[in-house]
Amino acid sequence: MMMMMMMTIIIIIIIIIIIIIIIIIIIIIIIIIIIIIITAIIIIIIIIIIIIIIIIIIIIIIIIIIIDATGTISKSIRKYVSNIPGNHEVKELQKTAILGTA
């Protein structure tokens, strides 16, 4: 009878140890999943930041190109424009040229 009781206690202790080990493994798996999710979120945020930076750079380049295009004119353009009948402004011609090629 005593032997039977000892065996039962040993089996219960082994089952408790197995349950504790399973719980620890589940906790470790949950922690790993959380780390993977956090890493994925960080990667997505970095990608979004890179895309935003690229868009800002493209916008700046476009603005610089437009400013350069409207600011760069030939020194003798006023002479050529004066030969055209009517009242013409260089700025209006530049604007028309830029918008006409867009």
MOPAC internal coordinates of N, CA, C and O (Angstrom, degrees):
PM7 1SCF
backbone

  N    0.0000 0     0.00 0     0.00 0    0    0    0
  C    1.4415 1     0.00 0     0.00 0    1    0    0
  C    1.5358 1   110.98 1     0.00 0    2    1    0
  O    1.2310 1   120.62 1   135.84 1    3    2    1
  N    1.2930 1   116.43 1   -44.16 1    3    2    1
  C    1.4519 1   122.72 1   179.24 1    5    3    2
  C    1.5293 1   110.63 1   -63.93 1    6    5    3
  O    1.2310 1   121.36 1   141.83 1    7    6    5
  N    1.2982 1   115.00 1   -38.17 1    7    6    5
  C    1.4575 1   121.17 1   179.51 1    9    7    6
  C    1.5248 1   110.48 1   -65.68 1   10    9    7
  O    1.2310 1   120.57 1   139.93 1   11   10    9
  N    1.3007 1   116.51 1   -40.07 1   11   10    9
  C    1.4465 1   123.35 1   179.23 1   13   11   10
  C    1.5324 1   110.60 1   -63.94 1   14   13   11
  O    1.2310 1   120.76 1   139.07 1   15   14   13
  N    1.3095 1   116.16 1   -40.93 1   15   14   13
  C    1.4438 1   122.21 1   179.18 1   17   15   14
  C    1.5234 1   111.16 1   -66.57 1   18   17   15
  O    1.2310 1   120.73 1   139.35 1   19   18   17
  N    1.3073 1   116.21 1   -40.65 1   19   18   17
  C    1.4673 1   121.16 1   177.90 1   21   19   18
  C    1.5288 1   110.74 1   -64.04 1   22   21   19
  O    1.2310 1   120.82 1   138.81 1   23   22   21
  N    1.3034 1   116.04 1   -41.19 1   23   22   21
  C    1.4715 1   121.25 1   179.23 1   25   23   22
  C    1.5335 1   109.62 1   -64.69 1   26   25   23
  O    1.2310 1   120.34 1   138.71 1   27   26   25
  N    1.3189 1   116.95 1   -41.29 1   27   26   25
  C    1.4588 1   121.57 1   179.39 1   29   27   26
  C    1.5229 1   110.45 1   -63.89 1   30   29   27
  O    1.2310 1   120.40 1   135.79 1   31   30   29
  N    1.3123 1   116.84 1   -44.21 1   31   30   29
  C    1.4694 1   121.52 1   179.03 1   33   31   30
  C    1.5351 1   110.09 1   -63.12 1   34   33   31
  O    1.2310 1   120.30 1   136.98 1   35   34   33
  N    1.3119 1   117.03 1   -43.02 1   35   34   33
  C    1.4689 1   121.50 1   179.16 1   37   35   34
  C    1.5345 1   109.92 1   -62.88 1   38   37   35
  O    1.2310 1   120.20 1   137.74 1   39   38   37
  N    1.3030 1   117.22 1   -42.26 1   39   38   37
  C    1.4668 1   121.43 1   179.62 1   41   39   38
  C    1.5362 1   109.68 1   -65.02 1   42   41   39
  O    1.2310 1   120.12 1   137.14 1   43   42   41
  N    1.3314 1   117.37 1   -42.86 1   43   42   41
  C    1.4680 1   121.22 1   178.49 1   45   43   42
  C    1.5321 1   110.32 1   -62.16 1   46   45   43
  O    1.2310 1   120.32 1   137.20 1   47   46   45
  N    1.3163 1   116.99 1   -42.80 1   47   46   45
  C    1.4751 1   121.36 1   179.00 1   49   47   46
  C    1.5329 1   109.89 1   -63.61 1   50   49   47
  O    1.2310 1   120.08 1   137.57 1   51   50   49
  N    1.3188 1   117.45 1   -42.43 1   51   50   49
  C    1.4691 1   121.35 1   178.75 1   53   51   50
  C    1.5335 1   110.14 1   -63.37 1   54   53   51
  O    1.2310 1   120.23 1   138.06 1   55   54   53
  N    1.3217 1   117.16 1   -41.94 1   55   54   53
  C    1.4660 1   120.98 1   178.71 1   57   55   54
  C    1.5309 1   110.35 1   -64.00 1   58   57   55
  O    1.2310 1   119.99 1   137.96 1   59   58   57
  N    1.3291 1   117.63 1   -42.04 1   59   58   57
  C    1.4631 1   121.30 1   178.38 1   61   59   58
  C    1.5316 1   110.41 1   -63.01 1   62   61   59
  O    1.2310 1   120.44 1   137.62 1   63   62   61
  N    1.3208 1   116.76 1   -42.38 1   63   62   61
  C    1.4788 1   121.13 1   178.41 1   65   63   62
  C    1.5264 1   109.87 1   -62.73 1   66   65   63
  O    1.2310 1   120.17 1   136.90 1   67   66   65
  N    1.3270 1   117.28 1   -43.10 1   67   66   65
  C    1.4744 1   121.11 1   179.17 1   69   67   66
  C    1.5297 1   110.08 1   -63.18 1   70   69   67
  O    1.2310 1   120.29 1   137.78 1   71   70   69
  N    1.3331 1   117.05 1   -42.22 1   71   70   69
  C    1.4702 1   120.83 1   178.70 1   73   71   70
  C    1.5314 1   110.31 1   -63.15 1   74   73   71
  O    1.2310 1   120.10 1   137.13 1   75   74   73
  N    1.3150 1   117.41 1   -42.87 1   75   74   73
  C    1.4681 1   121.48 1   178.59 1   77   75   74
  C    1.5303 1   110.05 1   -62.44 1   78   77   75
  O    1.2310 1   120.26 1   136.77 1   79   78   77
  N    1.3163 1   117.10 1   -43.23 1   79   78   77
  C    1.4679 1   121.04 1   178.73 1   81   79   78
  C    1.5277 1   110.31 1   -62.46 1   82   81   79
  O    1.2310 1   120.12 1   137.36 1   83   82   81
  N    1.3361 1   117.38 1   -42.64 1   83   82   81
  C    1.4658 1   121.33 1   178.60 1   85   83   82
  C    1.5239 1   110.55 1   -62.92 1   86   85   83
  O    1.2310 1   120.23 1   137.47 1   87   86   85
  N    1.3403 1   117.16 1   -42.53 1   87   86   85
  C    1.4760 1   121.23 1   178.26 1   89   87   86
  C    1.5291 1   110.35 1   -62.31 1   90   89   87
  O    1.2310 1   120.43 1   137.35 1   91   90   89
  N    1.3227 1   116.79 1   -42.65 1   91   90   89
  C    1.4728 1   120.63 1   178.76 1   93   91   90
  C    1.5312 1   110.28 1   -62.90 1   94   93   91
  O    1.2310 1   120.23 1   137.71 1   95   94   93
  N    1.3282 1   117.17 1   -42.29 1   95   94   93
  C    1.4673 1   120.95 1   178.81 1   97   95   94
  C    1.5266 1   110.33 1   -63.54 1   98   97   95
  O    1.2310 1   120.24 1   137.88 1   99   98   97
  N    1.3293 1   117.14 1   -42.12 1   99   98   97
  C    1.4735 1   120.82 1   178.35 1  101   99   98
  C    1.5228 1   110.55 1   -62.88 1  102  101   99
  O    1.2310 1   120.20 1   137.51 1  103  102  101
  N    1.3233 1   117.21 1   -42.49 1  103  102  101
  C    1.4735 1   121.00 1   178.34 1  105  103  102
  C    1.5272 1   110.36 1   -62.52 1  106  105  103
  O    1.2310 1   120.19 1   137.38 1  107  106  105
  N    1.3202 1   117.25 1   -42.62 1  107  106  105
  C    1.4704 1   121.09 1   178.63 1  109  107  106
  C    1.5297 1   110.29 1   -62.88 1  110  109  107
  O    1.2310 1   120.21 1   138.12 1  111  110  109
  N    1.3281 1   117.19 1   -41.88 1  111  110  109
  C    1.4628 1   120.58 1   178.94 1  113  111  110
  C    1.5274 1   110.39 1   -64.22 1  114  113  111
  O    1.2310 1   119.99 1   137.93 1  115  114  113
  N    1.3271 1   117.62 1   -42.07 1  115  114  113
  C    1.4705 1   121.20 1   178.03 1  117  115  114
  C    1.5239 1   110.54 1   -62.51 1  118  117  115
  O    1.2310 1   120.04 1   137.42 1  119  118  117
  N    1.3194 1   117.53 1   -42.58 1  119  118  117
  C    1.4708 1   121.43 1   178.28 1  121  119  118
  C    1.5263 1   110.06 1   -62.02 1  122  121  119
  O    1.2310 1   120.03 1   136.97 1  123  122  121
  N    1.3228 1   117.55 1   -43.03 1  123  122  121
  C    1.4745 1   121.34 1   178.94 1  125  123  122
  C    1.5260 1   110.33 1   -62.74 1  126  125  123
  O    1.2310 1   120.28 1   137.47 1  127  126  125
  N    1.3376 1   117.06 1   -42.53 1  127  126  125
  C    1.4668 1   120.68 1   178.58 1  129  127  126
  C    1.5249 1   110.46 1   -63.14 1  130  129  127
  O    1.2310 1   120.02 1   137.37 1  131  130  129
  N    1.3271 1   117.57 1   -42.63 1  131  130  129
  C    1.4658 1   121.62 1   178.41 1  133  131  130
  C    1.5305 1   110.23 1   -61.80 1  134  133  131
  O    1.2310 1   120.21 1   137.21 1  135  134  133
  N    1.3255 1   117.19 1   -42.79 1  135  134  133
  C    1.4689 1   121.10 1   178.86 1  137  135  134
  C    1.5277 1   110.04 1   -62.95 1  138  137  135
  O    1.2310 1   120.02 1   138.53 1  139  138  137
  N    1.3258 1   117.57 1   -41.47 1  139  138  137
  C    1.4733 1   120.92 1   178.84 1  141  139  138
  C    1.5236 1   110.47 1   -63.94 1  142  141  139
  O    1.2310 1   120.29 1   137.38 1  143  142  141
  N    1.3341 1   117.05 1   -42.62 1  143  142  141
  C    1.4714 1   120.47 1   179.60 1  145  143  142
  C    1.5262 1   110.43 1   -64.37 1  146  145  143
  O    1.2310 1   120.04 1   134.80 1  147  146  145
  N    1.3198 1   117.53 1   -45.20 1  147  146  145
  C    1.4661 1   121.15 1   179.10 1  149  147  146
  C    1.5301 1   110.35 1   -61.33 1  150  149  147
  O    1.2310 1   120.63 1   137.57 1  151  150  149
  N    1.3316 1   116.40 1   -42.43 1  151  150  149
  C    1.4629 1   120.32 1   178.43 1  153  151  150
  C    1.5251 1   110.87 1   -62.19 1  154  153  151
  O    1.2310 1   120.41 1   137.28 1  155  154  153
  N    1.3277 1   116.82 1   -42.72 1  155  154  153
  C    1.4677 1   120.27 1   178.77 1  157  155  154
  C    1.5226 1   110.62 1   -62.99 1  158  157  155
  O    1.2310 1   120.24 1   138.18 1  159  158  157
  N    1.3273 1   117.15 1   -41.82 1  159  158  157
  C    1.4667 1   120.72 1   178.90 1  161  159  158
  C    1.5299 1   110.11 1   -63.17 1  162  161  159
  O    1.2310 1   120.08 1   137.23 1  163  162  161
  N    1.3144 1   117.44 1   -42.77 1  163  162  161
  C    1.4664 1   121.26 1   178.94 1  165  163  162
  C    1.5246 1   110.27 1   -62.70 1  166  165  163
  O    1.2310 1   120.14 1   137.47 1  167  166  165
  N    1.3268 1   117.34 1   -42.53 1  167  166  165
  C    1.4653 1   121.07 1   178.87 1  169  167  166
  C    1.5303 1   110.48 1   -63.28 1  170  169  167
  O    1.2310 1   120.37 1   137.66 1  171  170  169
  N    1.3308 1   116.90 1   -42.34 1  171  170  169
  C    1.4677 1   120.48 1   178.59 1  173  171  170
  C    1.5256 1   110.36 1   -63.09 1  174  173  171
  O    1.2310 1   120.07 1   137.47 1  175  174  173
  N    1.3287 1   117.47 1   -42.53 1  175  174  173
  C    1.4686 1   120.95 1   178.35 1  177  175  174
  C    1.5228 1   110.73 1   -62.41 1  178  177  175
  O    1.2310 1   120.22 1   137.68 1  179  178  177
  N    1.3285 1   117.18 1   -42.32 1  179  178  177
  C    1.4661 1   121.05 1   178.53 1  181  179  178
  C    1.5258 1   110.26 1   -62.87 1  182  181  179
  O    1.2310 1   120.17 1   137.56 1  183  182  181
  N    1.3302 1   117.28 1   -42.44 1  183  182  181
  C    1.4675 1   120.72 1   178.75 1  185  183  182
  C    1.5243 1   110.47 1   -62.97 1  186  185  183
  O    1.2310 1   120.23 1   137.16 1  187  186  185
  N    1.3307 1   117.16 1   -42.84 1  187  186  185
  C    1.4685 1   120.64 1   178.63 1  189  187  186
  C    1.5294 1   110.56 1   -62.55 1  190  189  187
  O    1.2310 1   120.41 1   137.18 1  191  190  189
  N    1.3274 1   116.83 1   -42.82 1  191  190  189
  C    1.4693 1   120.50 1   178.63 1  193  191  190
  C    1.5263 1   110.35 1   -62.38 1  194  193  191
  O    1.2310 1   120.16 1   137.73 1  195  194  193
  N    1.3306 1   117.30 1   -42.27 1  195  194  193
  C    1.4690 1   120.80 1   178.79 1  197  195  194
  C    1.5249 1   110.45 1   -62.98 1  198  197  195
  O    1.2310 1   120.34 1   137.46 1  199  198  197
  N    1.3342 1   116.95 1   -42.54 1  199  198  197
  C    1.4722 1   120.34 1   178.80 1  201  199  198
  C    1.5260 1   110.39 1   -62.92 1  202  201  199
  O    1.2310 1   120.35 1   136.88 1  203  202  201
  N    1.3319 1   116.94 1   -43.12 1  203  202  201
  C    1.4683 1   120.48 1   178.66 1  205  203  202
  C    1.5246 1   110.71 1   -62.26 1  206  205  203
  O    1.2310 1   120.33 1   137.63 1  207  206  205
  N    1.3250 1   116.98 1   -42.37 1  207  206  205
  C    1.4712 1   120.55 1   178.91 1  209  207  206
  C    1.5256 1   110.23 1   -63.11 1  210  209  207
  O    1.2310 1   120.11 1   137.82 1  211  210  209
  N    1.3242 1   117.39 1   -42.18 1  211  210  209
  C    1.4699 1   120.80 1   178.90 1  213  211  210
  C    1.5230 1   110.45 1   -63.15 1  214  213  211
  O    1.2310 1   120.50 1   137.06 1  215  214  213
  N    1.3377 1   116.64 1   -42.94 1  215  214  213
  C    1.4714 1   119.89 1   178.47 1  217  215  214
  C    1.5223 1   110.63 1   -62.69 1  218  217  215
  O    1.2310 1   120.22 1   137.14 1  219  218  217
  N    1.3262 1   117.19 1   -42.86 1  219  218  217
  C    1.4711 1   120.45 1   178.86 1  221  219  218
  C    1.5274 1   110.64 1   -62.59 1  222  221  219
  O    1.2310 1   120.40 1   137.72 1  223  222  221
  N    1.3276 1   116.84 1   -42.28 1  223  222  221
  C    1.4742 1   120.65 1   178.88 1  225  223  222
  C    1.5301 1   110.18 1   -62.64 1  226  225  223
  O    1.2310 1   120.58 1   136.68 1  227  226  225
  N    1.3393 1   116.50 1   -43.32 1  227  226  225
  C    1.4653 1   119.67 1   179.21 1  229  227  226
  C    1.5240 1   110.58 1   -62.63 1  230  229  227
  O    1.2310 1   120.28 1   136.66 1  231  230  229
  N    1.3405 1   117.08 1   -43.34 1  231  230  229
  C    1.4651 1   120.43 1   178.81 1  233  231  230
  C    1.5230 1   110.80 1   -62.12 1  234  233  231
  O    1.2310 1   120.48 1   136.66 1  235  234  233
  N    1.3217 1   116.69 1   -43.34 1  235  234  233
  C    1.4703 1   120.30 1   178.85 1  237  235  234
  C    1.5194 1   110.56 1   -62.34 1  238  237  235
  O    1.2310 1   120.43 1   137.29 1  239  238  237
  N    1.3374 1   116.79 1   -42.71 1  239  238  237
  C    1.4681 1   120.28 1   179.19 1  241  239  238
  C    1.5262 1   110.36 1   -63.05 1  242  241  239
  O    1.2310 1   120.46 1   137.22 1  243  242  241
  N    1.3342 1   116.74 1   -42.78 1  243  242  241
  C    1.4720 1   119.82 1   178.76 1  245  243  242
  C    1.5256 1   110.56 1   -62.84 1  246  245  243
  O    1.2310 1   120.45 1   136.60 1  247  246  245
  N    1.3388 1   116.75 1   -43.40 1  247  246  245
  C    1.4708 1   119.89 1   178.99 1  249  247  246
  C    1.5284 1   110.49 1   -62.41 1  250  249  247
  O    1.2310 1   120.73 1   137.60 1  251  250  249
  N    1.3314 1   116.21 1   -42.40 1  251  250  249
  C    1.4717 1   119.70 1   179.43 1  253  251  250
  C    1.5261 1   110.37 1   -63.30 1  254  253  251
  O    1.2310 1   120.33 1   138.41 1  255  254  253
  N    1.3332 1   116.98 1   -41.59 1  255  254  253
  C    1.4688 1   120.50 1   179.45 1  257  255  254
  C    1.5244 1   110.39 1   -63.55 1  258  257  255
  O    1.2310 1   120.29 1   136.69 1  259  258  257
  N    1.3430 1   117.05 1   -43.31 1  259  258  257
  C    1.4678 1   120.07 1   179.98 1  261  259  258
  C    1.5246 1   110.70 1   -65.55 1  262  261  259
  O    1.2310 1   120.64 1   137.17 1  263  262  261
  N    1.3346 1   116.38 1   -42.83 1  263  262  261
  C    1.4658 1   119.50 1   179.24 1  265  263  262
  C    1.5207 1   110.36 1   -63.42 1  266  265  263
  O    1.2310 1   120.60 1   137.31 1  267  266  265
  N    1.3319 1   116.46 1   -42.69 1  267  266  265
  C    1.4593 1   119.62 1   178.20 1  269  267  266
  C    1.5248 1   111.06 1   -65.01 1  270  269  267
  O    1.2310 1   120.78 1   139.47 1  271  270  269
  N    1.3233 1   116.12 1   -40.53 1  271  270  269
  C    1.4650 1   119.31 1  -178.13 1  273  271  270
  C    1.5211 1   111.44 1   -66.25 1  274  273  271
  O    1.2310 1   120.51 1   142.06 1  275  274  273
  N    1.3281 1   116.64 1   -37.94 1  275  274  273
  C    1.4689 1   118.64 1  -179.82 1  277  275  274
  C    1.5235 1   112.00 1   -82.53 1  278  277  275
  O    1.2310 1   120.14 1   163.03 1  279  278  277
  N    1.2999 1   117.35 1   -16.97 1  279  278  277
  C    1.4658 1   119.60 1  -177.46 1  281  279  278
  C    1.5107 1   113.43 1   -97.38 1  282  281  279
  O    1.2310 1   119.73 1   165.40 1  283  282  281
  N    1.3249 1   118.12 1   -14.60 1  283  282  281
  C    1.4510 1   121.24 1  -176.28 1  285  283  282
  C    1.5265 1   109.64 1  -100.39 1  286  285  283
  O    1.2310 1   121.42 1   -65.75 1  287  286  285
  N    1.3161 1   114.90 1   114.25 1  287  286  285
  C    1.4655 1   119.37 1   177.32 1  289  287  286
  C    1.5226 1   108.64 1  -137.06 1  290  289  287
  O    1.2310 1   121.86 1   -20.44 1  291  290  289
  N    1.2905 1   114.04 1   159.56 1  291  290  289
  C    1.4652 1   120.21 1   177.40 1  293  291  290
  C    1.5309 1   109.48 1   -70.57 1  294  293  291
  O    1.2310 1   120.68 1   -32.62 1  295  294  293
  N    1.3215 1   116.30 1   147.38 1  295  294  293
  C    1.4653 1   120.03 1  -179.60 1  297  295  294
  C    1.5304 1   111.40 1   -67.89 1  298  297  295
  O    1.2310 1   120.79 1   153.55 1  299  298  297
  N    1.3160 1   116.10 1   -26.45 1  299  298  297
  C    1.4722 1   118.67 1  -176.14 1  301  299  298
  C    1.5256 1   112.20 1   -98.01 1  302  301  299
  O    1.2310 1   120.03 1  -166.41 1  303  302  301
  N    1.3327 1   117.55 1    13.59 1  303  302  301
  C    1.4694 1   119.18 1  -176.93 1  305  303  302
  C    1.5153 1   112.19 1   -65.60 1  306  305  303
  O    1.2310 1   120.02 1   146.29 1  307  306  305
  N    1.3071 1   117.57 1   -33.71 1  307  306  305
  C    1.4650 1   119.75 1  -179.41 1  309  307  306
  C    1.5456 1   110.17 1   -64.48 1  310  309  307
  O    1.2310 1   120.61 1   145.06 1  311  310  309
  N    1.3278 1   116.44 1   -34.94 1  311  310  309
  C    1.4657 1   120.07 1   178.20 1  313  311  310
  C    1.5316 1   109.95 1   -65.62 1  314  313  311
  O    1.2310 1   120.88 1   136.62 1  315  314  313
  N    1.3358 1   115.92 1   -43.38 1  315  314  313
  C    1.4658 1   119.33 1  -179.40 1  317  315  314
  C    1.5288 1   111.48 1   -68.99 1  318  317  315
  O    1.2310 1   120.72 1   140.84 1  319  318  317
  N    1.3303 1   116.24 1   -39.16 1  319  318  317
  C    1.4602 1   120.68 1  -179.59 1  321  319  318
  C    1.5318 1   110.39 1   -66.16 1  322  321  319
  O    1.2310 1   120.33 1   145.03 1  323  322  321
  N    1.3295 1   116.97 1   -34.97 1  323  322  321
  C    1.4687 1   119.94 1  -179.39 1  325  323  322
  C    1.5296 1   111.66 1   -67.51 1  326  325  323
  O    1.2310 1   119.92 1   158.50 1  327  326  325
  N    1.3242 1   117.76 1   -21.50 1  327  326  325
  C    1.4639 1   121.46 1   177.96 1  329  327  326
  C    1.5279 1   112.07 1   -77.92 1  330  329  327
  O    1.2310 1   120.27 1   164.93 1  331  330  329
  N    1.3411 1   117.09 1   -15.07 1  331  330  329
  C    1.4589 1   121.07 1   179.51 1  333  331  330
  C    1.5243 1   107.91 1   -86.55 1  334  333  331
  O    1.2310 1   120.31 1   -50.46 1  335  334  333
  N    1.3421 1   117.02 1   129.54 1  335  334  333
  C    1.4712 1   118.64 1  -179.86 1  337  335  334
  C    1.5333 1   110.99 1   -62.11 1  338  337  335
  O    1.2310 1   120.27 1   -35.81 1  339  338  337
  N    1.2815 1   117.09 1   144.19 1  339  338  337
  C    1.4582 1   122.71 1   178.08 1  341  339  338
  C    1.5186 1   111.50 1   104.76 1  342  341  339
  O    1.2310 1   121.50 1    -2.14 1  343  342  341
  N    1.3503 1   114.74 1   177.86 1  343  342  341
  C    1.4592 1   120.72 1  -179.56 1  345  343  342
  C    1.5276 1   108.60 1   -99.50 1  346  345  343
  O    1.2310 1   119.90 1   -65.67 1  347  346  345
  N    1.3340 1   117.80 1   114.33 1  347  346  345
  C    1.4637 1   122.02 1  -177.27 1  349  347  346
  C    1.5259 1   109.60 1  -125.49 1  350  349  347
  O    1.2310 1   121.15 1   -44.73 1  351  350  349
  N    1.3147 1   115.40 1   135.27 1  351  350  349
  C    1.4605 1   120.14 1   175.12 1  353  351  350
  C    1.5206 1   108.98 1  -106.75 1  354  353  351
  O    1.2310 1   121.34 1   -39.27 1  355  354  353
  N    1.3261 1   115.04 1   140.73 1  355  354  353
  C    1.4663 1   120.22 1  -177.90 1  357  355  354
  C    1.5271 1   110.73 1   -61.97 1  358  357  355
  O    1.2310 1   120.53 1   140.09 1  359  358  357
  N    1.3189 1   116.59 1   -39.91 1  359  358  357
  C    1.4710 1   119.46 1  -179.10 1  361  359  358
  C    1.5198 1   111.27 1   -63.13 1  362  361  359
  O    1.2310 1   120.30 1   140.42 1  363  362  361
  N    1.3263 1   117.03 1   -39.58 1  363  362  361
  C    1.4659 1   120.89 1   178.38 1  365  363  362
  C    1.5232 1   110.80 1   -65.81 1  366  365  363
  O    1.2310 1   120.78 1   139.92 1  367  366  365
  N    1.3402 1   116.11 1   -40.08 1  367  366  365
  C    1.4661 1   119.70 1   177.68 1  369  367  366
  C    1.5287 1   111.08 1   -63.54 1  370  369  367
  O    1.2310 1   120.83 1   138.81 1  371  370  369
  N    1.3308 1   116.02 1   -41.19 1  371  370  369
  C    1.4678 1   119.85 1   177.72 1  373  371  370
  C    1.5265 1   110.81 1   -62.30 1  374  373  371
  O    1.2310 1   120.85 1   134.05 1  375  374  373
  N    1.3282 1   115.99 1   -45.95 1  375  374  373
  C    1.4570 1   120.84 1  -179.51 1  377  375  374
  C    1.5281 1   110.28 1   -60.66 1  378  377  375
  O    1.2310 1   120.54 1   134.98 1  379  378  377
  N    1.3112 1   116.57 1   -45.02 1  379  378  377
  C    1.4686 1   120.75 1   179.38 1  381  379  378
  C    1.5219 1   110.81 1   -63.21 1  382  381  379
  O    1.2310 1   120.54 1   138.85 1  383  382  381
  N    1.3310 1   116.58 1   -41.15 1  383  382  381
  C    1.4562 1   120.29 1  -179.87 1  385  383  382
  C    1.5271 1   111.22 1   -64.85 1  386  385  383
  O    1.2310 1   120.24 1   138.47 1  387  386  385
  N    1.3284 1   117.15 1   -41.53 1  387  386  385
  C    1.4612 1   120.38 1  -179.40 1  389  387  386
  C    1.5192 1   111.17 1   -69.16 1  390  389  387
  O    1.2310 1   120.81 1   131.52 1  391  390  389
  N    1.3217 1   116.06 1   -48.48 1  391  390  389
  C    1.4745 1   119.32 1  -178.39 1  393  391  390
  C    1.5207 1   111.71 1   -69.12 1  394  393  391
  O    1.2310 1   120.52 1   151.53 1  395  394  393
  N    1.3340 1   116.61 1   -28.47 1  395  394  393
  C    1.4616 1   119.59 1   179.07 1  397  395  394
  C    1.5231 1   112.48 1   -73.70 1  398  397  395
  O    1.2310 1   119.98 1   158.09 1  399  398  397
  N    1.3286 1   117.64 1   -21.91 1  399  398  397
  C    1.4773 1   120.43 1  -179.76 1  401  399  398
  C    1.5147 1   111.76 1  -100.00 1  402  401  399
  O    1.2310 1   119.89 1   178.54 1  403  402  401
  N    1.3363 1   117.81 1    -1.46 1  403  402  401
  C    1.4682 1   120.28 1  -178.04 1  405  403  402
  C    1.5095 1   110.91 1   -79.09 1  406  405  403
  O    1.2310 1   120.10 1   180.00 1  407  406  405

